[in-house]
Amino acid sequence: MIANHIHDALAQVRKLQEFILEKKKFQGYSGVARMTGGFGALAGTIVLASDIVPKSPVPQLIGWCAILVIALASNYCALALWFFFDKEARRELLRLMPAFDAVPALAVGAVLSLAVILQEQYQFLFGIWMCLYGLVHVVYRLSLPKANYAVGIFYMLSGAWCLLDPRILFINPWPMGIVFFVGESVGGFILYRNREEG
């Protein structure tokens, strides 16, 4: 009888601990890595806008894929370092759960991107990327600083503009580069300040 009460009490403590972890601000993302991604997007834009890269969709797409790989490597290496070496993370998988919240929106973005690439409708890519990345920010409204939500709104409004304005061409990298430079730089600064204050 007493053993059952102890078991129930421990189960309630575990649930409470999980609830607190879910509500606590996520510290796994690096503001510095994110700002690096923003500056990488700007540097990549400069290269894509130069005479080095042909002004046709496929070379431009390859360039954006390279920028994405660099940004992902920077951000997820920083996340792995936090998970394995930060005392707060303690290598507990539960603490990584907020990072998995982005997966559905990013997966939809990948499918939509593939669909428009197969249809050779490249002009929709910037808008799709911005809108879905903005949606990822909205998902984090409880686990990241509130100002991060505003960055998500910025991405979604920019994406809507790119989708609706026929003057935005995929072979002109500047709209994408500027939006991601501003968004990642500001978002990285927000995360950096959050960690410093935490």
PEURDA-V368314 format. One record per residue. N is the residue number from 0. RES is the residue in three letters. OMEGA is omega in whole degrees, 0 to 359 (none if undefined). BURIAL is + if it has 24 or more other ideal C-beta (glycine too) atoms within 12 Angstrom, else -. D_CENTER is the distance of its C-alpha to the mean C-alpha in Angstrom with 2 decimals. Layout:
N&RES&OMEGA&BURIAL&D_CENTER + N&RES&OMEGA&BURIAL&D_CENTER
//
This chain:
0&MET&179&-&49.55 + 1&ILE&179&-&48.19 + 2&ALA&178&-&45.90 + 3&ASN&179&-&44.38 + 4&HIS&178&-&43.76 + 5&ILE&179&-&42.13 + 6&HIS&179&-&39.93 + 7&ASP&180&-&38.91 + 8&ALA&179&-&38.25 + 9&LEU&178&-&36.03 + 10&ALA&179&-&34.05 + 11&GLN&178&-&33.58 + 12&VAL&178&-&32.47 + 13&ARG&179&-&29.84 + 14&LYS&178&-&28.55 + 15&LEU&178&-&28.54 + 16&GLN&178&-&26.65 + 17&GLU&179&-&23.93 + 18&PHE&180&-&23.83 + 19&ILE&179&-&23.54 + 20&LEU&180&+&20.73 + 21&GLU&183&-&18.78 + 22&LYS&182&-&19.48 + 23&LYS&180&-&18.91 + 24&LYS&182&+&15.97 + 25&PHE&183&+&13.52 + 26&GLN&187&+&14.08 + 27&GLY&180&+&12.34 + 28&TYR&182&+&9.47 + 29&SER&176&+&11.24 + 30&GLY&180&+&11.56 + 31&VAL&179&+&13.57 + 32&ALA&180&+&11.28 + 33&ARG&177&+&8.59 + 34&MET&177&+&11.71 + 35&THR&177&+&12.92 + 36&GLY&178&+&10.14 + 37&GLY&178&+&11.26 + 38&PHE&176&+&14.80 + 39&GLY&177&+&14.31 + 40&ALA&179&+&13.29 + 41&LEU&179&+&16.41 + 42&ALA&178&-&18.57 + 43&GLY&178&+&17.67 + 44&THR&179&+&18.54 + 45&ILE&179&-&21.80 + 46&VAL&181&-&22.65 + 47&LEU&180&+&21.90 + 48&ALA&182&-&24.01 + 49&SER&179&-&26.82 + 50&ASP&180&-&29.71 + 51&ILE&184&-&28.37 + 52&VAL&179&+&26.22 + 53&PRO&180&-&28.18 + 54&LYS&175&-&27.34 + 55&SER&190&-&26.94 + 56&PRO&187&+&24.02 + 57&VAL&177&-&24.00 + 58&PRO&178&-&23.92 + 59&GLN&178&+&21.22 + 60&LEU&177&+&19.10 + 61&ILE&178&-&19.81 + 62&GLY&179&+&18.74 + 63&TRP&176&+&15.31 + 64&CYS&178&-&14.99 + 65&ALA&178&-&16.06 + 66&ILE&179&+&13.53 + 67&LEU&181&+&10.69 + 68&VAL&180&-&12.60 + 69&ILE&180&+&13.04 + 70&ALA&179&+&9.47 + 71&LEU&180&-&8.74 + 72&ALA&181&-&12.10 + 73&SER&185&+&11.67 + 74&ASN&184&+&8.71 + 75&TYR&170&+&10.20 + 76&CYS&177&-&13.64 + 77&ALA&178&+&13.08 + 78&LEU&179&+&12.01 + 79&ALA&178&-&15.14 + 80&LEU&178&-&17.26 + 81&TRP&184&+&16.49 + 82&PHE&185&+&17.32 + 83&PHE&189&-&20.48 + 84&PHE&180&-&21.84 + 85&ASP&182&-&20.92 + 86&LYS&180&-&23.77 + 87&GLU&183&-&21.68 + 88&ALA&177&+&19.78 + 89&ARG&178&-&23.14 + 90&ARG&177&-&21.68 + 91&GLU&183&-&21.63 + 92&LEU&180&-&19.42 + 93&LEU&181&-&19.35 + 94&ARG&178&+&17.33 + 95&LEU&186&+&14.45 + 96&MET&178&+&14.44 + 97&PRO&179&+&11.60 + 98&ALA&180&+&9.26 + 99&PHE&179&-&10.95 + 100&ASP&182&+&10.41 + 101&ALA&189&+&7.25 + 102&VAL&182&-&9.68 + 103&PRO&181&-&11.93 + 104&ALA&179&+&9.88 + 105&LEU&178&+&8.43 + 106&ALA&177&-&12.09 + 107&VAL&177&-&13.56 + 108&GLY&179&+&11.74 + 109&ALA&180&-&13.23 + 110&VAL&179&-&16.55 + 111&LEU&178&+&16.79 + 112&SER&180&+&16.09 + 113&LEU&181&-&18.76 + 114&ALA&182&-&21.09 + 115&VAL&176&+&21.14 + 116&ILE&179&+&21.50 + 117&LEU&178&-&24.40 + 118&GLN&182&-&25.92 + 119&GLU&178&-&25.43 + 120&GLN&188&-&23.91 + 121&TYR&185&+&21.53 + 122&GLN&180&+&21.68 + 123&PHE&187&+&19.31 + 124&LEU&182&+&16.38 + 125&PHE&181&+&14.97 + 126&GLY&178&+&15.25 + 127&ILE&182&+&13.78 + 128&TRP&181&+&10.62 + 129&MET&182&+&10.32 + 130&CYS&182&+&11.49 + 131&LEU&177&+&9.39 + 132&TYR&174&+&6.03 + 133&GLY&178&+&8.18 + 134&LEU&176&+&9.31 + 135&VAL&179&+&6.30 + 136&HIS&180&+&6.93 + 137&VAL&178&+&10.49 + 138&VAL&183&+&10.38 + 139&TYR&187&+&9.76 + 140&ARG&180&+&12.79 + 141&LEU&186&-&15.04 + 142&SER&176&+&13.31 + 143&LEU&181&+&11.72 + 144&PRO&183&+&13.94 + 145&LYS&180&-&15.15 + 146&ALA&177&+&14.39 + 147&ASN&177&+&10.64 + 148&TYR&179&+&11.85 + 149&ALA&177&-&13.61 + 150&VAL&177&+&10.67 + 151&GLY&177&+&9.50 + 152&ILE&177&+&13.17 + 153&PHE&179&+&13.30 + 154&TYR&182&+&10.81 + 155&MET&178&+&12.85 + 156&LEU&178&-&16.09 + 157&SER&179&+&15.42 + 158&GLY&178&+&14.62 + 159&ALA&178&-&17.80 + 160&TRP&180&-&19.71 + 161&CYS&180&+&18.82 + 162&LEU&187&+&19.84 + 163&LEU&183&-&23.04 + 164&ASP&183&-&24.28 + 165&PRO&179&-&26.26 + 166&ARG&180&-&26.49 + 167&ILE&182&+&22.87 + 168&LEU&181&-&23.45 + 169&PHE&182&+&21.18 + 170&ILE&173&+&23.51 + 171&ASN&187&-&22.75 + 172&PRO&188&+&19.48 + 173&TRP&179&+&19.75 + 174&PRO&179&+&18.12 + 175&MET&183&+&14.84 + 176&GLY&181&+&15.18 + 177&ILE&181&+&16.11 + 178&VAL&181&+&13.46 + 179&PHE&175&+&10.60 + 180&PHE&181&+&12.90 + 181&VAL&184&+&13.53 + 182&GLY&182&+&10.16 + 183&GLU&178&+&8.71 + 184&SER&179&+&12.21 + 185&VAL&179&+&12.70 + 186&GLY&178&+&9.51 + 187&GLY&178&+&10.50 + 188&PHE&178&+&14.01 + 189&ILE&180&+&13.39 + 190&LEU&179&+&12.03 + 191&TYR&178&+&14.93 + 192&ARG&181&-&17.41 + 193&ASN&180&+&16.44 + 194&ARG&179&+&17.13 + 195&GLU&181&-&20.25 + 196&GLU&181&-&21.53 + 197&GLY&none&-&20.83
//
